[in-house]
Amino acid sequence: MNKELLRRIGMAPGVPGFETAIQSVATEILTDCCNEVRTDHIGNVIGLRKAKKPAQYNGRTPRLMFAAHADEVGMMVKHINAKGYIHFIQMGGLAPHVAQSQRVVIHGKETVRGVIVPKGGDDTKLNDLLIDTGLSKEELEKRIRPGDVITFENDVSVLNDKMWVGRNFDNRIGTYCLLEAMRNVGETQVDVYACSTVQEEVGLRGARPCSFSVEPDIGIAIDGSMARAAYVDDKDNLCEPGQGTGIYVIDKLTIGHPRLVQYLCDLCETHKIAYQRNIGGGTDAAAIQQSRGSVIATTIGAPVRYMHSTVQLCHADDMDATVALMVKFMETAHTFLANS
């Protein structure tokens, strides 16, 4: 795995609607391995790697779209009270018990560090919580203002052995796998669109216009698979960390195209890529699948523990397996379509 790239991706801020920093990384990497790279009005970065020996499907070169959402759960400054405490709103799915006692970074005219003050109590709501920076209202107002975004201050590092920890592995693991796969793929007979999408955490808002623009024949979202974890019954999460990439059969928003799911499983078997069948949450695949006249779609991705927390875990072998599957599928997608 590419440790330096993973750290760089995981450390870049990017709450929904404010993904500029992480999208700059995506643009840089895709520019080195794609024929064309563009950014649309909502902020999606779309890299096109053209087929070397184009196949034909419905009278054109077939199009494969990968979508990995770049945004992470975070917050936004709402109000600075007379005592200098900051009220905030959530950006994406964030629970009060996760937010309390965390260090944060406020991205204003100047960078300001703070802590979310613990309040306790089972009935504590996010809008009950405050951020303390140690600065007065007057000092804060020189540096930040309502509408400035807030991210958690957590690094990307090895926890133990091959298990990595980061604040935003949902979905920076997907971003990493997308970019690393594009760096390593060989010749293809399909046009591959690598899409670093935005605003997934607030309703798949980036993937919809992205898919509408690309008009893919096949769409695969790259997102976290549901990993077995503490406090979770084994029947609720199916994937074991370290045992391979997850291939989504179904989630809350999408029924994976059965033939595509089986093809991906067969591809793993043929090339000895570790994989697991996954039943997941909801991903960009739903927006892709329902675009225009509908698209063959599903989701794949490395199992991630403790999504939407500040201590998300992912195993290096599962990242490698996800990249390997993406590369093999890009190189053989034309055979899948030939049998459609």
Residue pairs with C-beta under 8 A, 6 or more apart in sequence:
1 180
1 316
1 319
1 320
1 323
2 176
2 180
5 29
5 176
5 179
5 180
6 156
6 164
6 172
6 176
6 319
7 155
7 156
7 157
8 25
9 22
9 25
9 156
9 172
9 175
9 176
9 179
10 155
10 156
10 166
10 167
10 168
10 169
10 172
10 176
11 155
11 156
12 21
12 22
12 24
12 25
13 21
13 22
13 72
13 74
13 105
13 107
13 149
13 151
14 20
14 21
14 22
14 23
14 70
14 71
14 72
14 151
14 168
15 71
15 72
15 73
15 74
15 75
15 76
15 91
15 92
15 149
15 150
15 151
16 71
16 74
16 91
16 92
16 198
16 199
16 200
16 201
16 202
16 205
17 43
17 71
17 91
17 198
17 199
17 202
18 107
18 149
19 43
19 70
19 71
19 198
19 199
20 43
22 70
22 172
22 175
22 196
23 39
23 43
23 45
23 70
23 196
23 198
25 179
26 45
26 47
26 70
26 175
26 178
26 179
26 196
27 37
27 39
27 45
29 179
29 182
29 183
30 37
30 45
30 47
30 179
30 182
30 194
30 196
31 37
31 47
32 183
33 47
33 49
33 182
33 183
34 47
34 48
34 49
34 182
34 194
35 48
35 49
35 50
36 47
36 48
36 50
37 45
37 46
37 47
37 48
38 45
38 46
39 45
39 46
40 46
40 209
40 210
40 213
42 198
42 199
42 205
42 206
42 209
43 198
43 199
43 206
44 195
44 196
44 197
44 198
44 206
44 207
44 209
44 210
45 70
45 195
45 196
46 193
46 194
46 195
46 196
46 210
46 213
46 214
47 182
47 193
47 194
47 195
48 191
48 192
48 193
48 194
49 182
49 185
49 188
49 191
49 192
49 194
50 61
50 191
51 61
51 188
51 189
51 190
51 191
51 192
52 187
52 188
52 189
53 187
53 189
54 61
54 189
54 190
54 191
55 61
55 62
55 189
55 190
55 334
55 337
55 338
56 62
57 217
57 334
57 337
57 338
57 340
58 217
61 190
61 191
62 189
62 190
62 191
62 217
62 218
62 333
62 334
62 337
63 190
63 191
63 193
63 214
63 215
63 216
63 217
63 218
64 188
64 190
64 191
64 192
64 193
64 216
64 217
64 218
64 219
64 220
64 329
64 330
64 333
65 193
65 195
65 210
65 211
65 214
65 216
65 218
65 219
65 220
65 288
65 295
66 178
66 181
66 192
66 193
66 194
66 195
66 219
66 220
66 221
66 222
66 326
67 195
67 197
67 207
67 210
67 211
67 219
67 220
67 221
67 222
67 284
67 285
67 288
68 171
68 174
68 175
68 177
68 178
68 195
68 196
68 197
68 221
68 222
68 223
68 284
69 171
69 174
69 175
69 196
69 197
69 198
69 199
69 200
69 201
69 206
69 207
69 221
69 223
69 283
69 284
70 171
70 172
70 175
70 196
70 197
70 198
71 92
71 171
71 198
71 199
71 200
71 201
71 202
71 206
72 92
72 151
72 167
72 168
72 170
72 171
72 172
72 201
73 90
73 91
73 92
73 93
73 94
73 168
73 170
73 201
73 308
74 90
74 91
74 92
74 94
74 149
74 150
74 151
74 152
75 88
75 89
75 90
75 91
75 94
75 99
75 104
75 149
75 150
75 151
76 88
76 89
76 91
76 147
76 148
76 149
76 150
77 86
77 87
77 88
77 106
77 108
77 144
77 145
77 146
77 147
77 148
77 149
77 150
78 86
78 87
78 88
78 89
78 146
79 86
79 87
79 146
80 86
80 87
80 137
80 140
80 141
80 144
80 146
81 87
81 130
81 137
82 137
83 137
84 132
84 133
84 135
84 136
84 137
84 139
84 140
85 117
85 130
85 131
85 132
86 106
86 114
86 130
86 131
86 132
86 133
86 140
86 144
87 127
87 130
88 126
88 129
88 131
88 150
89 126
89 127
90 126
91 149
91 201
91 202
92 201
92 202
92 308
93 201
93 308
94 126
94 308
95 126
95 308
96 124
96 125
96 126
96 128
96 129
97 124
98 308
98 309
98 310
99 116
99 126
99 129
100 116
100 117
100 118
100 119
100 120
100 124
100 129
101 115
101 116
101 118
102 115
102 116
102 152
102 153
102 154
102 310
103 113
103 114
103 115
103 152
103 153
103 154
104 113
104 114
104 115
104 116
104 131
104 150
104 151
104 152
104 153
105 111
105 112
105 113
105 114
105 150
105 151
105 152
105 153
106 112
106 113
106 114
106 131
106 133
106 144
106 148
106 149
106 150
107 148
107 149
107 150
107 151
108 143
108 144
108 145
108 148
109 142
109 143
109 144
109 145
110 142
110 143
110 144
112 133
112 135
112 140
112 143
112 144
113 133
113 153
114 131
114 132
114 133
114 134
115 131
115 132
115 133
116 129
116 130
116 131
117 129
117 130
117 131
117 132
119 128
119 129
131 150
133 140
135 143
151 167
152 167
152 168
152 310
154 166
154 167
154 310
154 311
155 166
156 164
156 165
156 166
156 167
156 172
157 164
157 165
157 166
158 164
158 165
159 165
159 313
162 242
162 315
162 316
162 317
163 241
163 242
163 313
163 314
163 315
163 316
164 313
164 314
164 315
164 316
165 311
165 312
165 313
166 172
166 312
166 314
167 310
167 311
167 312
168 312
169 224
169 304
169 307
169 312
169 313
169 314
170 223
170 224
170 304
170 307
170 308
170 312
171 200
171 222
171 223
171 224
171 301
173 224
173 301
173 302
173 304
173 314
173 319
173 322
174 221
174 222
174 223
174 224
174 301
175 196
175 222
176 319
177 222
177 301
177 302
177 319
177 322
177 323
177 326
178 194
178 196
178 222
178 326
179 194
179 196
180 319
180 323
181 322
181 323
181 326
181 327
181 330
182 192
182 194
184 323
184 327
185 192
185 326
185 327
185 330
185 331
186 327
186 331
187 331
188 330
188 331
188 333
188 334
189 333
189 334
190 217
190 330
190 333
190 334
190 337
192 330
193 214
193 216
195 207
195 210
195 214
197 206
197 207
197 210
197 284
198 205
198 206
199 205
199 206
200 206
200 207
200 283
200 284
204 253
204 282
204 283
204 284
204 286
204 287
206 284
207 221
207 284
207 287
207 288
208 287
208 291
211 219
211 287
211 288
211 291
211 292
211 295
212 291
212 292
215 291
215 292
216 288
216 291
216 295
217 295
217 296
217 337
218 260
218 295
218 296
218 297
218 333
218 336
218 337
219 285
219 288
219 289
219 291
219 295
219 296
219 297
220 285
220 297
220 298
220 299
220 300
220 326
220 329
221 283
221 284
221 285
221 288
221 297
221 298
221 299
221 300
221 301
222 299
222 300
222 301
222 322
222 326
223 280
223 283
223 284
223 299
223 301
224 246
224 301
224 302
224 303
224 304
224 307
224 314
225 239
225 245
225 246
225 248
225 276
225 278
225 280
225 300
225 301
225 302
225 303
225 304
226 236
226 237
226 238
226 239
226 246
226 278
226 279
226 280
226 281
226 303
227 237
227 239
227 240
227 241
227 303
227 304
227 305
227 313
228 234
228 237
228 238
228 239
228 240
228 241
228 303
228 305
229 237
229 305
229 306
238 246
238 276
238 277
238 278
238 279
239 246
239 276
239 278
239 303
240 276
240 303
241 303
241 305
241 313
241 314
241 315
241 318
242 315
242 317
242 318
243 274
243 276
243 303
243 318
244 268
244 273
244 274
244 275
244 276
244 317
244 318
244 321
245 268
245 273
245 274
245 275
245 276
245 300
245 301
245 302
245 318
245 321
245 322
245 325
246 275
246 276
246 277
246 278
246 280
246 300
246 301
246 302
246 303
246 318
247 256
247 261
247 264
247 265
247 268
247 275
247 276
247 277
247 278
247 298
247 300
247 325
248 254
248 256
248 261
248 278
248 279
248 280
248 283
248 285
248 298
248 299
248 300
248 301
249 256
249 261
249 277
249 278
249 279
249 298
250 256
250 279
250 280
251 279
251 280
251 281
251 282
251 283
251 285
251 286
251 299
252 280
252 281
252 282
253 282
253 283
253 285
253 286
254 282
254 283
254 285
254 286
254 289
254 297
254 298
254 299
256 285
256 297
256 298
256 299
257 289
257 296
257 297
257 298
259 296
259 340
260 296
260 297
260 298
260 336
261 277
261 298
263 336
264 275
264 298
264 300
264 325
264 329
265 275
265 277
267 273
267 325
267 328
267 329
267 332
268 274
268 275
268 321
268 325
271 324
271 328
273 321
273 324
273 325
273 328
274 317
274 318
274 321
275 321
275 325
276 303
278 299
278 303
280 299
281 307
283 299
284 299
285 297
285 298
285 299
288 295
288 297
289 295
289 296
289 297
296 340
300 322
300 325
300 326
301 322
302 314
302 315
302 318
302 319
302 321
302 322
303 314
303 315
303 318
304 312
304 313
304 314
305 312
305 313
305 314
306 312
306 313
329 336
